[in-house]
Amino acid sequence: MEYTTLGKTGLKVSRMGLGCGGHSRLGLGTGKSEADAVAIVKQALSLGVTFIDTAESYGTEVAVGKGIEGFARDQLVISTKAGIGWQDRNATRAEMRERVNACLTRLGTEWIDVFHLHGVRVENYAYGRDELVPELVKLKEEGKIRFIGITEAFGPDPRHQMLTPAVEDDCWEVVMVGFNILNQSARDRILETTQRKGIGTLCMFAVRRALSNPESLRKVVGELVEAGEVDRDAVDLADPLGFLEGSVTEAAYRFARHEAGLDVILSGTGDLQHLRENAASINAPPLPPATVERLRAIFGRVDSVSGN
């Protein structure tokens, strides 16, 4: 496993992060047991993963808490999240405090290394920054949170309309951003700023449905050609990424892992073998330069899809 420093936080983190949400939710989303989910966490730690990302809404915090038992807490970086919305309205400061405390309880830990406002939409951003961040700062002063982050809702916001202005504010120490082969728009819109300001970055959506299912990939690329975001002559619509060596999934992880400005590549699964394969891909060398340039040339204008 390779390691880096998460922006200016000073936290040492594995380049691969265990993502505990998505379709799988450590397998809980596909019918597996809590014991199976705990086994995924323990396997990730045994592979050298030190960064684990979960959330209030995922229903995986308890499994993460059980999975990290027996491991030195100060050697792990635990990230969790809660949305601005609460019971059909925006959460109050007091409610956000209660929710942070509930996360701590479910995780069975005394502190959260990175606490994010989760999946923030552009219309709710100002409320979260102005009303909820001051409460998170108090929780940080009390030692319950070490660093404050924000995550975008990349599915409905593939153009980073919330995060582009947000990274110019000084309250965010870590951000979670969507980036993959099909939508590389974060390179110019987000990562230039995060690198300049020393904001830690977590990459989500490195691999989603369109990069793990050939039929979905053909459909998405066909739609991008129709929309004029991909040149028709640049791709074989029957096999759009057929020029890649190895699997598309492996190439997608390698592409994200070696993108300048991305610190941690999140990977979620409920399958132990799949977990090991993803770790091998993230730890693999960069793709050949000619391949990277070709992917940039084909998909460099795309900003309308998330790959989900």
MOPE-V136733 format. One record per backbone hydrogen bond with DSSP energy under -0.5 kcal/mol. CO is the residue of the C=O (numbers start at 1). NH is the residue of the N-H. If there is no record, write none. Layout:
CO	NH
CO	NH
//
This chain:
2	15
4	13
5	7
6	9
7	10
11	6
11	13
13	4
15	265
16	51
17	19
17	267
18	53
21	25
24	29
24	30
25	28
27	30
27	32
28	31
33	37
34	38
35	39
36	40
37	41
38	42
39	43
40	44
41	45
42	46
43	47
44	49
45	48
50	52
50	77
51	18
52	54
52	79
53	20
55	58
55	59
55	60
56	59
60	64
61	65
62	66
63	67
64	68
66	69
68	71
72	75
73	76
76	78
77	52
77	79
78	113
78	114
79	54
80	116
81	56
82	118
84	91
86	89
89	86
92	96
93	97
94	98
95	99
96	100
97	101
98	102
99	103
100	104
101	105
102	106
103	107
104	108
104	109
111	113
112	146
113	147
114	80
114	116
115	149
116	82
116	118
117	151
118	84
120	153
121	124
121	125
122	125
124	128
125	129
126	130
127	131
127	132
128	132
128	133
132	135
132	136
133	137
134	138
135	139
136	140
137	141
138	142
139	144
139	145
140	143
144	112
147	115
148	173
148	174
149	117
150	176
151	120
152	154
153	157
157	160
160	164
161	165
162	166
163	167
165	168
166	169
171	173
173	200
174	150
175	177
175	202
176	152
177	204
183	180
184	187
185	188
185	189
186	190
186	191
187	192
190	193
190	194
191	195
192	196
193	197
194	198
194	199
198	8
200	175
201	263
201	264
202	177
202	204
203	266
204	179
208	211
209	212
209	213
213	217
214	218
215	219
216	220
217	221
218	222
219	223
220	224
221	225
222	226
223	227
224	229
224	230
225	228
231	234
232	235
235	237
236	239
239	242
241	244
247	251
248	252
249	253
250	254
251	255
252	256
253	257
254	258
256	259
258	260
259	262
261	263
264	203
264	266
265	17
267	19
271	275
272	276
273	277
274	278
275	279
276	280
277	281
278	282
279	283
281	284
288	291
288	292
289	293
290	294
291	295
292	296
293	297
294	298
295	299
296	300
299	184
299	302
307	210
//
